[in-house]
Amino acid sequence: MFRYIKGKLEEAEDNFCVVDVGGIGFKINTTIDSQGEAKRNKENAKFYCHLNVKEDAISLFGFTSIFELQVFEKLVSISGVGPKTAIGLLNIAGAKELVAAINEEKPELLTKVSGIGKKTAERVVLELKGKIESPASGETIKRMERDADIEEALITLGYTRGQAKEAIKKIKEETKGFEERFREALRSIK
């Protein structure tokens, strides 16, 4: 029904944004990455959309990239993976990294999401392996595993998942080792 929605970002909460289009505020459930991108383009935020219709609710899910939307739609096509779980999976590390984890058969990275157990993670890997192309590689998987530990440490210290993700993005590529990367992430949090 909706291909995309483009307008002014009015609100940004933990798991959704409100975009004003001609005086109508659309509540769009989204990922941390897409929310960050929308905040950077506040006056002209654009979300590629997926409309989810259930018996008792109609929800709009949106992403700032078509690739992220495609990964989301592949995820919700799997039995046992609903839209909120798919958003949780995309919040682990981002669409490209998630696809790399699936293609490298790393279901243990997916179980970090609430509602995803070992069997569901294995089903996601089994059903989607090789079906989504991504430029990510084995090095990306190593970085994901290392950065997941940093993210969990920051959350344990009381930072939000969004703050942790933004801090990890600011770590320089040449910074090696958990302790050094963790210190750099801590310094970058405002």
Buried (B, 14 or more C-beta within 10 A) or exposed (E): EEEEBEBBBEEBEEBBBBBBEEEEBBBBBBBBBBBBBBEEEEEEBBBBBBEBEEEEEEBBBBBBBEBBBBBBBBBBEBEEBBBBBBBBBBBBBBBBBBBBBBBBEBBBBBBBBEEBEEEBBBBBBEBBEEEBEBEBEEEBBEBBBBBBEBBEBBEEEEBEBBBBBBBBEEBEEEEEEEEEBBBBBBEBEE
